[in-house]
Each structure stands twice: as structure tokens, then as C-alpha cells.
Amino acid sequence: MYPTVAISLRTLAAYRQIHRMCPRFSIQAQCKALCFLHDIPYRPYLCMQFSAAYDIYLEIAHIVDKRLRAALNHDTPNWRLLNSCPACFYKLQDEPTLEFDWLVSIDGNNSLKHWDSAIYGTTACMDSRKARSDYWIGPTAVDQFKGEVKAQGDSSLDDWGDEPIKTNPGSLTCVSRWRNAGPETRKKMFSVFHESGIFIAACRHRFVLLACDMIQSGELAKYPLALIDKLLTVYGKNGACAYDIGCAFSKTLTNSSLGPRALDLNFRMMVGAFHGHAHNRKCQLVWHPTYILGTGHSEGEGCEHIFSASNELARSTRHASPFHRHQTIEEHFAFWDADKYAVLSNFLSNHYREATKQISVLTAELAIIQSELGLTDADFPRFLKEEHDYLDGLKQPPEKDRLSVQYVEHAEALVAHVEALLAVDARWEIGGQEYNHFKEEVSLSKYRSVLDDLERLVVMRLFELSKLSLSGTGYKLRQQLGKALQRRSEAIRNAINRYNVQAVALNPPRQKVSWKDIADYSFLGEFDLLHHSRTDIRNSDWATPAHREATTKYFKLCRAREEITRLNVEVRRLRTAIHDEELHTSTVIQDLHVSNPQLGNELRRQWRSRMAINVIHSFHLDRIPGFSGTRGVGVRLNQFTSSSNDNADSARPTCPGTFCASVRYLMF
């Protein structure tokens, strides 16, 4: 009846935009700033009042947005997923055939943890409000994949983050490397958290597609399985997905209930370009985007870009209610997608320019190398196959050979026991043929041991460097990382020295390595080549540095050419989406001015902002240097291929989906 505090809609609208641009800017900071502006002392209850008013404001904006979506026919099932990124999903008639129809990345992040209210010893406040957006896949949909991998006999990957590996050491080498790179991943999630983070999917242009909460666990297999299930349902066949341990997860996917469906839809897993550097070389040859036909310059690390921004939300969501946590994350993702749409033409133009330049440079360099070395394009795939075959042959030595090595290594007290196992009639003499052969194997085992230790230290150093450069890293953590890097650098130098001692002790001696040699490796997996099997491959064509460098250039050139082909398609899709959106929205505005003038005025006001962005897109797309694709607009494909029958209506040609995500808000 007698209000003493009033919060204007303009203030709420301003806070919404500021918080979207700077996620650290909390309601408490806003209230304190307002108190200083109005010369009144700050009181904590003002935050509660502001929060309540802000909730009502967002509810009003949500209702208006819902009415606009209905007027624009954007409220059909899966509409946002099918239209969120015009360059990815606005399929046209008579398009060139691409190796992959859609490319996404998935990953988990534990920054957006949420405290369990039970730890305070109080009853949690009841809040019946639910998440409003369709970004989220709920716990029920996720839990349908709970434990099914173990049920089918694959216990190795049901929770690669929390449980010890139970299979043979060679099968999950890459997962082991991630454990070495970050020992903290082996720790159990703190029991004080109810949600231990989020797991998301993003397209190649970094639009957020899906998300789910990781509840009281690390990265269980059920989270990526649930997201892939939805992606296959909506997008259908010929898709590819990057995941930091996609090589190991591929086995999990095959053994799950999704396995036959993924195989039938020609679904392909791969490893992101950055994370792939920590995988062994054999894994890289199969799973790294550089060696996968049709990936172009898709790095597969879109989730990392999203997390670098969403990490800023942690302070304001960790102690929030479940509804407010979801609301904050939804607001952030909606603004992120709107921002990605605003710079989409820049993305396409910059990638086109980069791919064109790379094609020019690599073509000239390869021509010189091929002329000097007498190579042809057919040699490079052959080199890759020979390298893969060699690495595939690096298996555990036979049981008798392992026992023979132990026979040489073991102390006198154990000699009799080993002799009995080997059925040795006469003790080997020092200097004899068998003794010398396995004496060399002992030296090789020591050599490989110091090599593995060196590689482990280098991997750890690289990931500490990546953490050090993250925004939001606190001062104390930076100090700890700095000290760790100093220790790591010294440890690496010592490991290099130990490696060189063992390398020269071999017969024939291996080449020494230096710090510069390690820094120059194109992939950390090339450490595997230093092991050398019983057959010395140092003189093989594929193993020579010049041929390896040429092979890398060749496959980069192949991917650059694929990138141009894909960008030609994506540019035309965006042109067509802009054209269709203009026609469709103009028609709806005219209709609303008759049937609902207020809603029509709101749509017209919002359309001005969207139209300004589209004008910039058209400007950039018209000036892409060396554009070789089809200019002009096309006709959208009416039937979106999918394994779900729900998509027939949602696939009809309408304007692209970031429009309602970029809605500005009512100002009464």
C-alpha cells in the first residue's frame, strides 16, 4: 500500500545487459552501486527486493518472447536446435555433398558447481519454478543411460573421471595420459556439491545446442550419451562429434544402446585439435581432425570457448537456488548465442581468408618439397598407413621374452624360480647369445621408462601453461602454478638428461634430444616414435623428418580445401536465411498490426536491431576475398533428414533461430 522502494524497468533492463556482458557483475554489486548513486546506506534486504523484481521482469520478458515465437511459428518442437545456427543447419536444395552434414563438440566443465543446501543443516527452500528454455536435458532423460555400459560388459568407461581403469593398460592409453596431466581428476567430487558442473554440446560455430547438469559425479558416460541421443534424433545422419577423449568414448558409444543407431546414421567420433596433442600418436592418426576426411578446419574445441566465458558465472550461481542457477545460465547461453550470430559473418570471412592463404602457401611449399624429394600426392597417404601399421605392431612382447628380461634383471635369490618358469636346463652365461639379446632388452626397457617419464612431464607442463592463461585464475592459484612450472621445467631438463644417458647406452645408440626438439614436435604423440620396436624404423621413408613434415603439410592442405568447400555452402546458407527471415518477419509484422498492434510494435522494435546485424552480415559476405561459391540466395530444403518424426513441422522454411534469442525487452 505504501511502497518505499521502486526499481524501474529501465534499471532492470540495464542490469540484464550488463550482467550478460560481465557475468561477474552480481545483483549485490548492482544494489551497492544504486545505493551510492542515491546517497543511501546499503542494506542486504535490498538485494532480496531487487532479485524478486528481477525475477518478475524476466518472467514478463519470457511471456512476451513466448508470444512472439508463437506469432513467428518458432514454437514447434526442436525449432531452436534446427535453426540456432544458420550456417550449420539451414540446409538448401542442390547443395554440394559434404562428408559430414553436421559437426559438433561436447565436453564437461566443473566450474558451475552448485552447493547442496543440506550441508548447512537446514531444509532447502521449496521453489517449484523450472528452467524455461529447451537448452536443458533433464535428469530423467540422462539417467536412462545410467549403468547400461557396465551392463553390457564394458566397465572401463562408465566413469573415466572417478574410477580406476580396470582394463589392460594398452587399451586406454589416452585416458591414462589425461590422468597424468591432471591428477585432480582422480579425486572424488566434494560431497558438498549437488550439481558438480555442466555438460554441453556446441556446433562448429560455437552456438550452444544442449546442456545437462552433472549431478554428484564426474564426467559419467551417461551425460555424453544423453546429448548424442538428442543430437541424433534432431540432426540425423552423417554427423561428427569431437570430444577430448573421443577415442575411448567411441568404444563406450558402440557398446551402449545407441551403438546400432549411431552406426546406422554414420555417426563419427573424433578428438579436438588441442586435446589431441596429448594423445598417443596412433590415436592421433585415427581420431585427430587433421587426418579425418571432411573435417576442414573444424577444431572441435567450441566447448572450451564457451566455458572460458561461462566460468565467470560460478561466483553468482554456486550458492543460488536451483531455479536461479538455471535462470542465470540460460540467460548467459541466450546472450552467447545472440553474440555468436552477430559475428557469424566475421567468422566465415576470417576462416575463408585463412583457408585461402593456407592453400596458397602449402601448395607452393609442397611443390618444392615434392620436387626435391621425388614424392607424389599418392606417397603421403601411404606414409600415414605405414606409420599406423608400425604403431599397431608395438604390442607387449611375448610372455617368454618378458620372463627372459626378468631372468637377466632379477637378483640371485630369484634366479632359480625364474629358471624353473623358463625351463632353463643350463644357466645362461654372461656374454652368451641369449644373455646379450635380453640384456639389450633390459636397456630398452630402461630407455622407454625414462622416455615415458619425460613425456608425462611435458604433458603436465603444457596443461599447467593453459591453466595459467585462463581468465579468472586467482592470484594464489597463479602463484602455485608459477612455482609448479618452475619445478616442472627443472624436472623436464633432468628427465632429458636421464633420457640422453639411456639413449647413448643402446646399441646402436639413439639420437639425443634437447629442449628445442621437444618444443618443435608437431604432436606430443610423436614421442611414440622414439620407442622403436625390434625392427629399427629410423631409415623408413615415412619416419624421416623431411617426409613427416611433408606429410603433415599435405593433410593440412587437404583440410584447407575441404574448409573452402564447406564455407562456400555456409555462406550461401546464411545469405538465404537472412533473405527468408526478412520476408517472413515483415509479413508477420503486418499481420500483427491488424490482429495485435502492441505485439506487432514490439516485434518491429526488435526487428530493427536484428536487421542492422543482417546488414553487416551482407556487407561482409559480399566482400569475402576470392569467394568461389555460388552467390545469391537459395531455397531451403523442406525435409530435414532425421530419425525423428517430430521434425517434419519444425523443419519448415522460416527465419533462423537466433532472432528470439536476441530479443531486447519491454520498456513500459
BELRA-V851810 format. One record per backbone hydrogen bond with DSSP energy under -1.0 kcal/mol. NH is the residue of the N-H (numbers start at 1). CO is the residue of the C=O. E is the energy in kcal/mol with one decimal. If there is no record, write none. Layout:
# BELRA-V851810
{{NH CO E} {NH CO E}}
This chain:
# BELRA-V851810
{{12 8 -1.9} {13 9 -2.8} {14 10 -2.5} {15 11 -2.5} {16 12 -2.3} {17 13 -1.9} {18 14 -2.5} {19 15 -3.1} {20 16 -1.7} {21 17 -2.1} {22 18 -2.9} {25 22 -2.4} {30 26 -2.0} {31 27 -2.7} {32 28 -2.4} {33 29 -2.1} {34 30 -2.3} {35 31 -2.3} {36 32 -2.0} {37 33 -2.1} {38 34 -2.0} {40 35 -2.4} {46 43 -1.8} {47 44 -1.4} {49 45 -2.0} {50 46 -2.7} {51 47 -2.7} {52 48 -2.2} {53 49 -2.4} {54 50 -2.6} {55 51 -2.2} {56 52 -1.8} {57 53 -2.3} {58 54 -2.6} {59 55 -1.9} {60 56 -2.3} {61 57 -2.4} {62 58 -2.3} {63 59 -2.3} {64 60 -2.4} {65 61 -2.5} {66 62 -2.4} {67 63 -2.1} {68 64 -2.3} {69 65 -2.4} {70 66 -1.9} {71 67 -2.2} {72 68 -2.1} {74 69 -3.5} {79 76 -1.8} {82 78 -2.0} {83 79 -1.1} {84 80 -2.0} {89 85 -2.7} {90 86 -1.8} {91 89 -1.8} {93 635 -3.0} {101 238 -2.6} {102 238 -1.3} {104 240 -2.3} {105 202 -2.6} {106 242 -2.5} {107 200 -1.7} {109 198 -2.7} {113 111 -1.8} {114 195 -2.7} {115 318 -2.7} {116 192 -3.5} {119 116 -1.8} {120 117 -1.5} {121 118 -1.6} {137 211 -2.3} {142 138 -1.7} {143 139 -2.9} {145 142 -1.9} {146 143 -1.5} {151 147 -1.9} {152 148 -1.0} {153 150 -2.0} {154 149 -2.3} {163 159 -2.0} {171 168 -1.4} {176 172 -2.1} {177 173 -2.0} {178 174 -1.8} {179 175 -1.8} {180 176 -2.3} {181 177 -2.6} {182 178 -1.6} {185 182 -2.3} {186 183 -1.9} {187 184 -1.4} {193 190 -1.5} {194 114 -2.9} {196 214 -3.1} {198 109 -2.3} {199 212 -2.6} {200 107 -2.5} {201 210 -2.1} {202 105 -2.5} {203 207 -1.9} {204 103 -1.1} {206 203 -1.9} {209 201 -3.0} {210 201 -1.2} {211 135 -2.4} {212 199 -2.0} {214 197 -2.5} {216 194 -1.9} {220 218 -2.1} {221 158 -2.0} {223 220 -1.3} {225 221 -1.8} {226 222 -2.1} {227 223 -2.0} {228 224 -2.6} {229 225 -2.2} {230 226 -1.6} {231 227 -2.5} {232 228 -2.8} {233 229 -1.7} {234 230 -2.2} {235 231 -3.0} {236 232 -1.2} {238 265 -2.7} {240 102 -1.9} {241 268 -2.6} {242 104 -2.2} {243 270 -2.1} {246 243 -2.3} {249 245 -2.7} {250 246 -1.7} {252 248 -1.1} {253 249 -3.0} {254 250 -2.3} {255 251 -2.0} {259 256 -1.3} {262 258 -3.1} {263 259 -2.3} {264 260 -2.3} {265 261 -1.9} {266 263 -1.2} {267 262 -2.8} {268 239 -2.1} {270 241 -2.1} {271 287 -2.4} {273 299 -3.2} {276 272 -2.3} {277 274 -1.4} {278 275 -1.6} {279 276 -1.5} {284 280 -2.1} {285 281 -2.1} {287 283 -3.1} {288 284 -1.8} {291 288 -1.8} {292 289 -1.3} {295 292 -1.4} {298 295 -2.0} {305 301 -1.1} {306 302 -1.7} {307 303 -2.8} {308 304 -1.9} {310 306 -2.6} {311 307 -2.2} {312 309 -1.4} {313 310 -2.1} {314 311 -1.5} {317 313 -1.1} {318 314 -1.8} {325 321 -2.6} {326 322 -2.2} {327 323 -2.8} {328 324 -2.3} {329 325 -2.2} {330 326 -2.8} {331 327 -2.4} {332 328 -2.1} {333 329 -2.7} {334 330 -2.8} {335 331 -2.1} {336 332 -2.6} {337 333 -2.6} {338 334 -2.1} {339 335 -2.6} {340 336 -2.5} {341 337 -2.1} {342 338 -1.9} {343 339 -1.1} {344 341 -1.4} {347 343 -2.2} {348 344 -2.4} {349 345 -2.6} {350 346 -3.0} {351 347 -2.3} {352 348 -2.1} {353 349 -2.4} {354 350 -2.5} {355 351 -2.7} {356 352 -2.5} {357 353 -2.2} {358 354 -2.4} {359 355 -2.4} {360 356 -2.0} {361 357 -2.6} {362 358 -2.9} {363 359 -2.1} {364 360 -1.6} {365 361 -2.4} {366 362 -2.9} {367 363 -1.8} {368 364 -1.6} {369 365 -2.4} {370 366 -3.1} {371 367 -1.6} {372 368 -2.3} {373 369 -2.7} {374 370 -1.3} {375 370 -1.3} {379 376 -1.5} {383 379 -2.6} {384 380 -2.1} {385 381 -2.2} {386 382 -2.7} {387 383 -2.4} {388 384 -2.3} {389 385 -2.8} {390 386 -2.2} {391 387 -2.6} {392 388 -2.4} {393 389 -1.1} {394 391 -1.2} {395 393 -1.9} {402 398 -2.1} {403 399 -2.4} {404 400 -2.1} {405 401 -2.1} {406 402 -2.1} {407 403 -2.3} {408 404 -1.5} {409 405 -2.1} {410 406 -3.2} {414 411 -1.6} {418 414 -2.1} {419 415 -2.8} {420 416 -1.9} {421 417 -1.7} {422 418 -2.2} {424 419 -2.3} {432 429 -2.5} {436 432 -2.7} {437 433 -2.1} {438 434 -2.1} {439 435 -1.9} {440 436 -1.8} {441 437 -1.1} {442 438 -1.7} {443 439 -1.8} {444 440 -2.3} {445 441 -2.3} {446 442 -2.0} {447 443 -2.4} {448 444 -2.9} {449 445 -1.8} {450 446 -2.1} {451 447 -1.8} {452 448 -2.5} {453 449 -1.9} {454 450 -2.1} {455 451 -2.4} {456 452 -2.3} {457 453 -2.0} {458 454 -2.0} {459 455 -2.4} {460 456 -2.2} {461 457 -2.1} {462 458 -2.2} {463 459 -1.9} {464 460 -1.9} {465 461 -2.2} {466 462 -1.9} {467 463 -1.9} {468 464 -2.1} {469 465 -1.2} {470 467 -1.3} {473 470 -1.2} {478 474 -2.5} {479 475 -2.3} {480 476 -2.4} {481 477 -2.7} {482 478 -2.7} {483 479 -2.5} {484 480 -2.4} {485 481 -2.5} {486 482 -1.9} {487 483 -2.4} {488 484 -2.9} {489 485 -2.8} {490 486 -1.8} {491 487 -2.5} {492 488 -2.7} {493 489 -2.1} {494 490 -2.2} {495 491 -2.4} {496 492 -2.6} {497 493 -2.0} {498 494 -2.4} {499 495 -2.6} {500 496 -2.6} {501 497 -1.9} {502 498 -2.0} {503 499 -2.5} {504 500 -2.0} {510 503 -2.5} {518 514 -1.7} {519 515 -2.2} {520 516 -1.7} {521 518 -1.1} {526 523 -1.8} {527 524 -2.0} {528 525 -1.9} {529 526 -1.0} {530 527 -1.5} {531 528 -1.2} {540 537 -1.7} {548 544 -2.4} {549 545 -2.5} {550 546 -2.1} {551 547 -2.3} {552 548 -2.2} {553 549 -2.1} {554 550 -2.3} {555 551 -2.1} {556 552 -2.1} {557 553 -2.2} {558 554 -2.0} {559 555 -2.2} {560 556 -2.2} {561 557 -2.1} {562 558 -1.9} {563 559 -2.2} {564 560 -1.8} {565 561 -1.8} {566 562 -2.5} {567 563 -2.9} {568 564 -2.3} {569 565 -1.3} {570 566 -2.5} {571 567 -2.8} {572 568 -1.4} {573 569 -2.0} {574 570 -2.3} {575 571 -2.2} {576 572 -2.4} {577 573 -2.7} {578 574 -2.3} {579 575 -2.2} {580 576 -2.9} {581 577 -2.4} {582 578 -2.1} {583 579 -1.8} {584 580 -2.6} {585 581 -2.8} {586 582 -2.0} {587 583 -1.8} {588 584 -2.1} {589 585 -2.6} {590 586 -1.9} {591 587 -2.1} {592 588 -2.6} {593 589 -1.8} {594 591 -1.0} {595 591 -2.2} {596 592 -2.8} {600 596 -2.4} {601 597 -2.5} {602 598 -1.9} {603 599 -2.4} {604 600 -2.3} {605 601 -2.3} {606 602 -2.2} {607 603 -2.3} {608 604 -1.3} {610 606 -1.7} {611 607 -3.0} {612 608 -1.7} {613 609 -1.5} {614 610 -2.2} {615 611 -2.0} {616 612 -1.5} {617 613 -2.2} {618 614 -2.5} {619 615 -2.0} {620 616 -2.4} {621 617 -2.9} {622 618 -1.9} {623 620 -1.1} {627 624 -1.3} {637 91 -3.0} {651 647 -1.2} {652 649 -1.5} {657 83 -3.4} {662 658 -1.3} {663 660 -1.2}}
